[in-house]
Structure formats: structure tokens, C-alpha cells
Amino acid sequence: MNGLARSMSSCSVRKLACVASLVGLSAAGCQTARPNDRADPYARPGDAALNDPAVSPRTLLEFTDQVTARLADKIPAIPEISNAPQKVVIAVGAITNRTQTPSNDFVTVRSKIFSDLVNSTVAQHAMIVETLEVMDEQAARYAQPGGPDRLDEGRYGAGGSARYDPAITYILNGEFGEISRAAGRDSTYIFNWRLVNLKTSAVVFADRYQSTQTRTN
């Protein structure tokens, strides 16, 4: 092979390498630009979610996070709880839905709050339990009649769950409301929460969270 042929051959190799490099960069660029398959639930809602008559998922998630964060901060400062001779009992109660949001959403919200509380610092001061209706259903399915009384107070009946001392039992209830204007295009959502002593009905914790949602159609 003469010098000219070798030069042409080397030039062809360099061209092929350059093309391959450009193709590689192009493919990498396409991969980088590919949208993430996992959407961030806390990201700003798209137009479809914002224009839905229901509250956006982002608002619901932010509300539930605020509830557990505030409880974790507030509960150690509640004298009735911090000065109790034993751990108190907190049952996550119902969420009353007064909006156009599907009620099934609040079943999920309630479950998330329950899980978040169990895994938060609140569990250092309180035993987090399901409501008695849920526990009774589970006991009827799985517990044997005449089973052990967890509190040794003789209040465990056949097919029923153990009852706790109402003096140290607190129910966490929520209410989700909506103020709607402009034929439903402008909504202000208000999430109210109360922690109430079962025996005295005293409210030891109350908080409110609100958010707006504007629809374009």
C-alpha cells in the first residue's frame, strides 16, 4: 500500500470514528432528554389535574404531610399527653369530606396519616391504633372467642377488640371543606384537624391548612 492509499485509509477510519462518536452523543442526548417515567406527585399539577373538579393530588399530599409534621412537633408539648403516667392511645378517626373530591381519596389520605404517625416521633408518646370499627372487623375475622384481654380488664368479648381507657384515648378527626366561586373555577380548600380526648371531649390539638386551586375551564 502506497503512502496515498494509507493516508486515504487513515482518513476513512477517522471519519468512521467521528460518525460513531456523533451517533453516541446523539443517543446519549436522547436518553438524557427522555422524561422520567416516575412522575413527582409533589410537582405542580398539570392542566388536567388543575381543571378537575376534585382537589389536586399535590394539595392532598401536602396537607397530610403538614398534619403529621405538626402532630410530631405539638404532641410532646401537650401536658395531658406528655405528663400521662403511660403512653396514651391515639386513634386515627374519620375524615369528613365536604368537597367534590371522591371519598376514596380520603381513605388513602387517612391510611397515609396513620402510617406516617406510626413511623414518626409521635409513637414515642402514644400508641397509634386503628379506629374500633376497623379493629372490631379484624377481630371478628381473626380472633378466637374467649381470647386474651390485652388490657386484662375483662372487656374483650367474643369477636370484639380490646377497649382502651377513655381517659387516655384521643381521636384524631379531620374535615375537608371547600369554598367554591366562579361556577366552580375557583376553590379554596380548608383542612381542619382536631385531637379530642374520648372521656372529656376536650380538644388538645387543633390545626387548619388551606390552599387554593384555580381552573381555566
N, C-alpha and C positions, 0 to 999 in steps of 0.2 A: 504493500500500500504506500503510494507516494505521499508527500507532505500535504498536497492539496486535498487528497482524499481523507487523510487523517484529520485535517482541520475541519472539513465538512462534517465528518462523523462526530467529532467532539462538539461541534455547534448543534447538531441534531440532538445529541444527548442532553445538552444544556437546555435546549428548548423543551424537550420532553419533561425534564425535571421541573422547569419553570411552570409548565402547564399543570403538572401534577400538584405542585405547591399551591397554585391558584385554586385548583379544584378542592384541595384540602381546606384551604382557608374559607372558600365559599361554603363548603359543607359545615364547617365549624360555626360560621356565621349564622347559617340557617338553624343549627341546633341551639345556638345561644338565643336567637330571636324567638324560638318556639315558646308559646305561652305555657305557663305552669299548669299541669293537669289538676293540681290541688288548689282550688280557689280559697283565698283567705276569707273566712267568714266575718272577720272584723274590717275588711276593706269596705270602701264606700260602695253602697249598693248600686247596682246598675239601674237603668231607667225602668226595666221591667219590674224590679222589686220595689222601687220607689213609687211607681204608679199603681201598684197593687193596693186594694182597699185595706189589706191587713198591714200590721206594723212590720217593718223590715227585720230580717233575722239579726242584723248587726245591732239594732237597738235592743232586742230581747237579750242577746248575749251580754251586751254591756250592762244592762240592768241587773242580770243575775250575778255578774262579777262584782258589781258595786254592792249588792246585798251581802254577799259572803265576806267581802273585804271589810265592810262596816261592822258586821257582826264580830269578826275576828278582832277588830280594834275596840269595840264597845263592850263586849261581854265581860272582859276582866275588870272593867270599871263599874259594873252593876253590883251594888252592895248585896242585894238579895242572892246573887249568884256567887260572887267572889267570897262572901262570908258564910256560905252554906256549909254545914258540917260534912257534907258529902257531895259528890257530883250531882248536879241537877239533871233533869231529863228535858230535852228539847225535842218536840215532835214537829216535823215539817207538815203543816196543815194544808188547807186548800188555797188555791189562787182563784179568786172570783174574777171572771172575765166579763168586762162591760164594754168590749170593743168589737170591731168587725173581724178580728183575728180569730182563726179557728181554735177551738178549745183544746184540740190535741196538742197545739204548740205549748200550752201551759202545763200539760202533763210532762212534756220533755223538760221545760224550764224547772218545774218542781223537782224532777229527778236529778237535774244538774245541780241545783242548790243543795239537795240532800248529799250528793257525792262530794261536793266542794266543802261542805261543813264537816263531814266525816274526816276529810283529809286536811283540815285547817287546824289552827291553834284553838278553835272553839272546843274541839274534842278533849282538850286538857281540862276544861272546866265543866263539861256537860256530856252526858251520854245522848247521842243523836239517834233517834228512833223514828220508824215509820209511824204513821197515824194508826190508831187502834183498829180502824176499819180494815186497813191493809193487813195488819198483824193477825186479826181475827180470821180473815180469809185464809192466810197462810197456815194458821194453827188448825183450822178446820180440815185443811188438806193433808197436813203432815203430822200433827201432834196426836199422840195416843190419849184417849180418855184416861183421866187419873194421873197424868204426867206430873213431873216435878213443878213445884211452885218456885219460880226464880227469886221471889222475894220472901218466901217462907211465911206468907201471911194468910194462906188458905184461900186466896182469891183466884186461883187458877182452876177454872171449871172445864168440863169436857168440851173440847172444840173451841176454847177461848184462850186468848193470850193473857199474859200477866198484866195486871194493872199496877200503876205506879202511884206513889203518894202524891195527891194533887197539890200539896203544899210546895213540892219541889219540881213540879211538872209545868213546863211552859210550852205554849203552842205558838208556832210561827205561821201567821196567816198573811196573805197578800191580796191586794185588789188592784186590778189593772183597768184603768179608765181612759176614756178618750173624749176630748173636746174637739168637735168637728165643725168646720166652717167652709164656705165657698163650695157648697154641694159636694162635700167630702174631699175636696182637693187639698185642704189644709187641716192637718190634725196635730193636736198636742196630746201626747200620751203621758199619763201620770201613773207611776208605780208606787203604791203605798204598802208599807210593811209594818207589822206590829208583832211584838213578842209579849204574850199575855200569860200571866200566872193562872193556872187552871182553878185554883181554890179561891183566890181573892178577885180574879178578873182584873187585877192591876196590870197596866201596860208598863213594862220595864224598858222597852225599846220601841221606838217608832222612827221611821225614816221615809223620805219621799224622793223619788227620782223622776225627772221629766225630760222629754225630748220631743222635737217637732219633726214632722215629715210633710213635705210639700210635693204635690203631684202636678204634673204638667198636662194631664188629660183626664 
